[in-house]
């Protein structure tokens, strides 16, 4: 006798169903960031499950970084807003398995960010330009601190991705930078240890000039500058022979 396809369908465990319900409430914004979930007793009654089942559901959500469970008298489960760090870690494992180098990541960065810079240059939105100018001014303060400026550098690129207006591309860039930022920090620390430095002033000038071109309405020049900037970054790290694989640089 042939086994019908639905005979092998796995029925979800109660803990998975509870986790699924809470997950949906979190990702749709029904439960906001830092929202404290009801007590275990209330949730057990609400879902009709035992304490071990509820705690298993909590462990599932904790592993997804969607809640933070604190023990003790003042403990409980609090909601965490989803971010790209968990996804980046899993993507990092895949890239590590495929023996992917950081140079490969930087090439991907160039391919992803090129059209985003073009989109921002073409929009000429006043509010967007103002935010970019504010980011430039804030970064100026830390121009002589390689580690601190590295954070500003990343934030500027992430802001460009945000202002491009495509949430899917922005999310992909966010995830990529969860890999790039730790790599840049490690690289900077290695340079400091060797009494060397990055030319952050040139990077800063390029960012500032990019924004000024957008404000002047010179879209074509802004697009060309952004692509040149990304290619120079890729070339810089290529010259440094970054052989480290992704997870090694993230860890």
HELIX and SHEET records of a PDB file:
HELIX    1   1 UNK A    5  UNK A    8  5                                   4    
HELIX    2   2 UNK A   14  UNK A   27  1                                  14    
HELIX    3   3 UNK A   40  UNK A   47  1                                   8    
HELIX    4   4 UNK A   51  UNK A   63  1                                  13    
HELIX    5   5 UNK A   84  UNK A   97  1                                  14    
HELIX    6   6 UNK A  102  UNK A  123  1                                  22    
HELIX    7   7 UNK A  126  UNK A  140  1                                  15    
HELIX    8   8 UNK A  146  UNK A  163  1                                  18    
HELIX    9   9 UNK A  167  UNK A  193  1                                  27    
HELIX   10  10 UNK A  200  UNK A  216  1                                  17    
HELIX   11  11 UNK A  219  UNK A  239  1                                  21    
HELIX   12  12 UNK A  246  UNK A  250  1                                   5    
SHEET    1   A 2 UNK A  67  UNK A  70  0                                        
SHEET    2   A 2 UNK A  76  UNK A  79 -1                                        
END                                                                             
